[in-house]
């Protein structure tokens, strides 16, 4: 890559504080060059996230993660994991960093949104608590379902500065039959790494349980994948050139067919297992409704 230049602007809008980070490479963003580059639609869906907490009077980063936008009834929601915004394990145990410092209850969340020009990003920092109450919506079963939805209310500023790519604006083939050993993609930011700018990295795995069966009576299934920290909150999709339906039809999709399966949230035993947890896509409407 040629030299990057960074432009930092800050200003306040409504309850959000904005810090603009424009990442530009003239060879990439040149209109003639841009017309020849293919960016997968899902590479625009996943968003890079950072949390921070005030410790000893200074905000320090606590974790990096992944999120994406889900639109419902005209409202855009940021989707990520409960443990990302709470800084706690689903059992309520506080997270600690490598230095043994309690990093639970982070106070701020920084989101890297796309600007209207693809290849430029704008960071948006939000307070995770308002009047000492969390701003996120939880599942009716609470933290037992490790997914949250944060309503985004930019009050028109997104029409001027930001470009949102809600995952449910992508065309899906919902009749795809999902079965064990089927390939899936987990699209996020392992260890906080990205490709160009803040475009995500794709990891591949396989479905490792029967998709139609809920685990422990929760909207959950398992995958087998070498995922890493920083991918919590990643969308999980399947993509195939042909597929079976529940009616036993075999469909040739031409280019490919795809289906949004759920939200990745980590591994059963980090460090000892490649079995990952994925919360089914259906839980999003259960949270928002």
QUICOR-V106271 format. One record per pair of residues at least 12 apart in sequence whose ideal C-beta (glycine too) atoms are under 7 Angstrom apart, sorted by the first residue. I is the first residue (numbers start at 1). J is the second residue. D is the distance in whole Angstrom. If there is no record, write none. Layout:
i->{I:I}
j->{J:J}
d->{D:D}
//
This chain:
i->{1:2:2:2:4:4:4:5:6:6:7:7:8:8:13:14:14:15:16:16:16:17:18:18:19:19:20:20:21:21:21:22:23:23:23:24:28:28:29:39:41:42:42:43:43:44:44:45:45:45:45:46:46:46:46:46:46:46:47:47:47:47:47:47:48:48:48:48:48:49:49:49:49:49:49:49:49:49:49:50:50:51:51:51:51:51:52:52:52:53:53:53:53:54:55:59:62:62:62:63:63:64:64:64:65:65:65:65:65:65:66:66:66:66:66:66:66:66:66:67:67:67:67:68:68:69:69:69:69:70:70:70:70:70:71:71:71:72:75:76:76:76:77:77:77:77:77:78:78:78:79:79:79:79:79:80:80:81:81:81:81:81:82:82:82:82:82:83:83:84:84:85:85:85:85:86:86:87:87:87:87:88:90:90:90:106:107:107:107:108:108:108:108:109:109:110:110:111:111:112:113:114:114:114:115:115:115:116:119:121:121:122:122:135:136:136:136:137:137:137:138:139:139:139:140:141:144:145:145:145:145:146:146:147:147:147:147:149:149:149:167:167:172:172:172:173:173:173:174:175:175:176:176:176:176:177:177:177:177:178:178:178:178:179:179:180:180:180:180:181:181:182:182:182:183:183:183:184:184:184:184:184:184:184:184:185:185:185:185:186:186:186:186:186:186:186:186:187:187:187:187:188:188:188:188:188:188:189:189:189:190:190:190:190:191:191:191:192:203:203:203:204:205:205:205:205:206:206:207:207:208:208:208:208:209:209:219:219:219:219:220:220:220:221:221:222:222:222:223:223:223:224:224:225:225:226:227:227:227:231:232:232:232:233:234:235:235:236:236:236:236:236:237:237:237:237:238:238:238:239:239:240:240:240:241:241:243:260:261:261:262:262:262:262:263:263:264:264:265:265}
j->{25:25:26:27:23:24:25:24:21:23:20:22:20:21:157:153:155:127:124:126:154:125:122:124:123:125:122:123:121:122:123:120:120:121:197:120:119:196:119:118:170:187:237:199:200:114:165:68:165:167:235:66:68:187:188:200:234:235:66:67:68:111:112:113:66:112:189:194:198:64:65:66:67:80:84:109:110:111:233:64:110:63:84:106:108:109:106:107:108:103:105:106:107:107:101:108:87:103:106:84:103:189:192:230:80:81:84:230:232:233:80:188:189:200:230:231:232:233:234:79:80:111:233:167:235:164:165:166:167:149:166:167:168:284:166:168:169:288:151:152:164:166:149:150:151:152:288:111:150:152:147:149:233:263:284:148:233:146:147:232:233:265:138:143:146:147:148:146:232:232:233:109:128:136:148:104:105:103:104:105:106:104:143:144:146:128:127:128:129:125:126:127:128:126:128:123:125:123:124:198:162:162:163:165:161:162:163:163:197:197:198:161:162:150:148:149:150:149:287:288:287:283:286:287:286:218:218:218:219:279:283:265:279:263:279:283:287:284:287:288:235:260:258:259:260:257:258:259:259:245:246:238:243:257:259:243:244:245:246:207:211:238:261:207:211:207:208:209:210:206:207:206:207:238:204:206:238:205:206:207:223:236:237:238:261:202:204:237:239:203:205:225:227:231:234:236:264:200:202:234:235:200:201:230:231:233:234:201:230:231:203:228:230:231:228:229:230:230:225:226:227:225:223:224:225:276:223:224:221:223:222:223:224:275:221:222:279:280:282:283:277:279:280:278:280:275:276:277:236:276:278:274:275:274:276:274:264:267:276:264:264:265:266:263:264:260:263:261:262:263:264:278:258:259:260:261:258:259:261:256:258:253:256:257:253:256:257:281:278:281:278:279:280:281:278:279:276:278:277:279}
d->{6:6:7:6:6:7:6:6:6:7:7:5:7:6:5:7:5:7:6:5:7:5:7:6:5:6:5:7:6:7:5:5:6:6:4:6:6:7:5:7:6:5:6:5:6:6:4:5:5:5:6:6:6:5:6:4:6:6:7:5:6:6:6:7:7:4:5:6:5:7:4:6:5:6:7:6:7:6:7:5:4:5:7:4:7:5:6:7:5:6:7:5:5:6:7:7:6:4:5:7:7:6:4:5:6:7:4:6:5:5:7:4:5:7:7:6:6:4:4:6:4:7:5:5:5:5:6:4:7:7:6:6:6:5:4:6:7:5:6:5:6:6:4:6:6:7:6:7:4:6:7:6:7:6:6:6:4:5:6:5:5:5:7:5:5:6:5:6:7:5:6:7:6:6:6:7:7:5:4:6:5:5:5:7:5:6:7:6:7:6:7:6:6:5:5:6:5:7:5:5:5:7:5:7:6:6:6:5:6:6:5:6:6:6:4:7:5:5:5:6:7:6:6:5:6:7:6:6:7:6:6:4:6:5:5:6:6:7:5:6:6:6:6:5:6:4:6:6:6:5:7:7:5:6:5:7:4:6:5:6:4:7:7:7:7:5:6:6:6:5:7:6:5:6:6:6:7:5:7:6:6:5:7:5:6:5:6:5:6:5:6:6:6:6:5:5:5:5:5:6:6:5:7:7:4:7:3:7:5:7:7:4:5:5:6:6:5:5:6:7:6:7:5:5:2:7:6:5:7:6:5:6:4:6:5:5:6:4:6:5:6:6:7:6:7:5:7:7:7:5:6:6:6:6:5:6:7:7:5:6:7:6:6:6:4:6:7:5:5:7:5:5:6:7:6:6:7:5:6:5:4:7:6:6:6:5:6:5:6:6:4:5:5:5:7:5:6:5:5:6}
//
